[in-house]
Amino acid sequence: MNLIPIAFDSLGVRSMATCLEAGGLRVMIDPAVSLGPRRYGLPPHPVEIDRLNAAWQEVRGIAESSDIIIVTHYHYDHHNPDDPDIYRGKIVYIKDPKNRINFSQKRRAHYFLGRIEGADIRIADGGEFSHGPLTIRFSQPVYHGTGNRLGYVIETSVSCGEDRVLYTSDVEGPAMDDQVAFILEEDPRTLILDGPMTYLLGYRYAEEDLRRSVENIIKIISDTSIKTIIIDHHFMRDIGYAERIPEVYRSAEDADVRVLSAAELTGRTPDLLEARRKELYRSFPVENESSK
């Protein structure tokens, strides 16, 4: 199976847009990109906006040529209702828009579904679907993070023969038992993991959540056949991310498991533009009041 990380936080935008190719089919997961509206009290820098525009063009091009699109939840870094053409004529698996969903995402889902007429829309939650040599399985809804304030997401497992890739969506860890249970059950070779939200540690992310996340990642390493963990998204909004989970890196090294960002998987150095926003404004000043 060919895995293509298209847009991720380690590549300078808020996203987990991923393409999987196997058996003559192309599967696109969460085709969208976004930017943090405020960081350090600052709006996105023009460097970030340029990266956003370039990333979206790449995401859009691959989505247009995909056979199957998956939308794991209705935050704007995971779905784009304003470019409905990319969904037309496609099989589109979606998070259930009516059940186990908070008010904000339910409203967004209603708007989104009204925009993508012409797509073959299928509810994904807890389902298993076959497409030629591909099998796609979805978890039951799990928390977006460690509680229901931000709603629910569905984890996605795509397998072709013995090869299996699992995409967690926004688990922010994983700190919760049901988030981990689906991963252990699926036993993937490659895990695309939304890592701990350490950039908000002590504010919206507790030390206990970090501790549980570290323990759970180590459990995944020890109890599955995992070979590669791509850890990114919320985790890559912390400039000091590499110092946050030393136990994970040690356990992975002992087990001969790669733990790396999406950027590193593609041979690039992580470019954490959001985490570097203050630096961007110092290096490339912008003449407007909001940036002073």
N, C-alpha and C positions, 0 to 999 in steps of 0.2 A: 504494500500500500504506500502510495506516495503522499507524504504530508507536507503541506505548504502553509507555513505561518505567514499570513499576509499583513495584518496590522495588529500590533500589540503595544502595550505600554513601554516595553523595552525598545520599541522602534519609534517612540516619540508621540504616540497618540493613545487615548483611552480606547481599547478594543481588545477583542480576542478572536478576530476574524480569521477563520481557518478553512482551508480547502483540503479535502481528501480525495485521491484518485485511485481507483482500482476497478478491474473488470470492465474497462471502457466507460465507467461512470464517474461523474464529478459531483461531489457532495460539498456544499458550502454551508458552514455553520456560522451564524450570527454576522451577516454582512452589514456592518455599520462601523462608524468611527465617530469619536467625540473628543472634546477637550474639557478639562476641569474649568468650570466657569470662574472660580476664584482660587488662588493659591498664594499664601503669604499676603493676602489682601490685594493681589494683583490679577488682572484679567489675562487671558492668553496672550503671549508675545507674538508678534508677526512671524517669527521663526516657527512657532507652533502651528499657526494658522496655515502657513505654507506647507508644513508637513501633513496637516490634516487634509488639505486639498489634494495633495499628491497621493496620500494613502487611500482616500476615497475613490480616486480614479482607478487605482489598482484593484481595490475591492469590487468596485462596480463592474469592471471588465471581466473579472473571474466569475462573479455572480451571474452575469448575463450568459455565460457559456456553461453554467452548471445545469445538471439534470434535477438535482434535489437541493432544496434550501431548508435549513433548520433554524427556527427562532426559539431560543431557550427561555426568553422572557422579554419584557417590553420596556426596558431601559434603552435610551437612545444610543448608547455605545454598543448595543446588541441587535437593534433593528432600526430600519430607516423607513418611516412611512411616507417620506417626501420624494421618494424615487420609486414609485410602484412598478415601473416597467421591468425592473430586474426580476420580479416575481411571476410575471405573466407567462403562462404556459408551462410553469414548473410544478412539480410536486413540492408542497410547502408543509412541513411538519411544524406545528406550533404548540407552545404552552397553552393549555386549556384556558380560554379567556374568561370563563365563568366560575370555575371551581378552584379553591385554594389559590386565591389571587387577591391582592389588596386593592383598595379603591383606585389608587393612582394608576396601577398597571391595567386594571379592568377598563378604565376610561381610555387609556392609550390603545389597548387591544381593540376596542370597538372602533376607534378611528382608523387604525391600521387595517383591519379587515374590510372596512368600507372602501379602502383605497386599492386593494389588490384583487379586484374582480378579474376573473380569467385564470386565476391560479387554482390548482387542485389542492385544496386546504384539508389537512388531516390533523386531528387532535393527537398529540404525541404521548401525553402523560402515562407512564407505566406500560407503554405498548412495545410490541416487537414487530418488525416489518422486514420483508425480504425483497430485494431488488437484484435479480440475477445472482451473482456470487456474493453480494453484500448482504449482511444482516445488520439492521440498526435497532438498537434497544434503547429505551428511555427509562430513567428512574421515575418513581413517583415524585411529585414536587417536594423539594427540600428548601430549607430557609435560604434566602439571599443573605448569607452571613450567619449570625448566631441567634436571630430572632425574626419575628414576622413583620417588623416595622417597614422593611423594604420589599416585603412580599416573598415570592417563591420562584425558584428556577427548576429546570429539569436538566439532569446530567444525561450525556449522550455517549453511547458506546457503538462504534462502527467496526465490524469485523469482516475480514475476507480470508477464508481458510484459517490458518493458525495465527494470523496477524490481527491484532486488535488495538485500536486507539480509543481512549476514553477522554472525553472533554467534560470538565466539571461544571462549566459556567461559574457564576459568581458565588462560590461557597465561602470565600474570604478565609481560607484556612487549609484544610477543613477541620473545624473544631467540633462538629456535631456528629453523633453516632450514625444517623441515617445517611449522611453525606458520604461517610467512609464505607458503610455497609455495601452500597452499590458498587464501589470501586473494588472491594475485596471479592464480591460475588462475580464480577465480570473478569477479574484477573487479566488486566490489559498488559501488553508489552510496552506501550507508550501512554503516558498520562499527561494531558494538558491541564495544568492545575492553576486555578486562581488562588494564589498564596495568601498568607496572613496579611491583614490590613495594618501593618506596623507603622505606617506613616501617621496613623491616628491612635497610636498606642497610648493608653492612659486617658484618652478622651472618648472616642467611640469604639475603641477596641481594647479589651481588658487584658492584663497580663495573664490571667487564667485562660483566656481564649488562645493566646499565643502558646502557652504551655501545652494545651490540649492539641493544638494544631501540630506542633512539633512531634508530640507522641504519636499522633495518627499518621503523619507522613512516615515516621520510622516504622510503624506497624505495616504500612503499605509496602515499604521496601522489604521488610522481613517476611511478609506473609503472602506475597504474590510473585509472579514471574516477571515483574517489571524490569525493564532494561533502561528506559529513559523517562525522566520526569522533566517536563517543560514547566517551570514555575514562573508565573508572570502576573500581569494585570495589576490588582491592588498591591501586590508585593513590590512591584517595580515603581511605585510612587514614593518609595523611601530611598533616599540617596545612600543610606547605610545598610541596605538590605542584606548584603553579604555577611554582616556581623550579627544578624538577628537570629539565625538558625544554624549555628556551628555544629550542633549535634546531628542535624540532618545531613550535612555535607560529610561528616565523619562516617555516619552509618552507610551512606551511599557509596563512599569510597571503599569501605570494607566489603560491601556486597557487589562491587563492580557495577554499580548503577550510575548512570550519568544524571546529574541534576544541573540544569542550565536554563537560561532564559531563551525566549524565542529568537532574540537577536543572535545569541551565541550559537543556537542550532543552525542558523543560516550563515555562520562565519563572520558575523559582525559584532562590534563592541556595543553593549547596551548604551542607548542614547536616551537618558531619562529626562526629557525636556521639561515635563511638568515639575519634577523634583528640582530642576535647575532653573526654575523660572526667575528667581531673584538674580541669579548669575547672568541670565540672558538680558535682563533689563539693565544690569550694570555694563555688560559688554556691548550691547546694542541698544542705546537709549532710544526711547520712543517719545516723541513730543506730543503728549496729551496729558490732561490733568489727572486722569485715572491712574496713570503709571507713575506719578510723582510721590 
